[in-house]
Amino acid sequence: MKPKAVYVHVPFCEQICHYCDFNKFFLKNQPVTEYLMDCDTEMERTVETFPYDIIQSVYVGGGTPTSLSTNQLQTLLRSVRTHFNIKEPESIEFTVEVNPGSADEEKLTMMRREGANRLSIGVQTFDEGLLEKIGRDHKPDDVQETIDRSRRAGFENISIDLMFGLPGQTIEQFEETLERALALNIEHVSAYSLKVEAKTVFYQLMKKGKLPLPTEDTEADMYERLIEKLTGGGFTMYEISNFAKPGRESRHNLTYWENEQYYGIGAGAHSYINGVRRRNHGPLSKYMNAIQEGQLPYLEEHTVPVKEQMEEEMFMGLRKRIGVSMARFEEKYGCTMESVFGGTIDQLKKRELVTINQGRIQLTEKGRFLGNEVFEQFLLQR
């Protein structure tokens, strides 16, 4: 099976958020033009080395893709369309990440013209004080303005990202954010609890005891309100952290959760092709040097053993509301799910964390709240 999805990384930002551990650099004085040329070269070499059949989704993320100038971003989008032979853009899902207020109508119109048909807007919260605490430089009202511009540019599929469990965040603040999100009349919401990662501002504050996070119970209450509000507002919870209007589920994210293959282009990007996971060099100089030396810019390559693939099939697939198909598992791996994970599944069923329904293993409502604990049970099979 060949890759059907493409991720392209733009590692430039005009500000660095306090929680972000993605590969990113301040935009000012960076070799942006040269980087885009190297991404173009990487795409060309990648498809020559690892051919594809049909691309179903493209996701341009970051960083902040819209921190690029209109011409620079246009160059990147055209590279994607050229090397991945996207002749009919409307037949695929083509997402670009946008920060509120970071794209004017000219840039949005260009993106739509160049084939992008879905936006993912990094809202995080509608509380102005919390936005300042997490290092965001937009204002709450920038969100509606960005959506209005996007609609005028022709975008009919818009997603926003939200966060909860933020420092000092109350349930009331999160409920207000959810109400404002529902009022946007958008097609998709991704909502994640804060995870404090190493090498971030928040990590340093936590080490000093200066990061007042909500309790686990409060965070669980926020997650419960999230589900109640969004499902009550016409969204379907199709994955632990993702909600969509009918037919607007993220095809690109489903690639990851269904343990399928994908290309990763750019500094620090990850790919999964022919059973091998690869990670590109992160520092710009190392990434660009590798390209200029005629190589593909891989820092690490890991051939995934079949047993590890099966584990990933379980803990990734269980994130989806519909869970993991037992028939598809057997078709992919040549053995039954019960023969590999029968004991684990039985224990989780006794604890009412998973259930078997119409040939699929799924998380129960209780299991969704203890998802990480469930997933760990499959990782212990190594």
Buried (B, 14 or more C-beta within 10 A) or exposed (E): EBBBBBBBBBBBBEBBBBBBBBBBBEBEEBEBEEBBBBBBBBBEBBBEEBEBEEBBBBBBBBBBBBBBEBEBBBBBBEBBBEBBEBEEBEEBBBBBBBBBBBBBEEBBBBBBEBBBBBBBBBBBBBBEEBBEBBBBBBEBEBBBEBBEBBBEBEBEBBBBBBBBBBBEBBBEBBBBBBEBBBEBEBBBBBBBBBEBEEEBBBBBBBEEEEBEBBEEEBBBBBBBBBBEBBEEBEBBBBBBBBBBBEEBBBBBBBBBBBBBBBBBBBBBBBBBBEBBBBBBBBBBEBBBBBBEEEEBBBBEEEEBEEEBBBBBBBBBBBBBBEBBBBEBBBEBBEEEBBEBBEEBBEEBBEBEBBBBEEEBBBBBEEBBBBBEEBBEBBEEBE
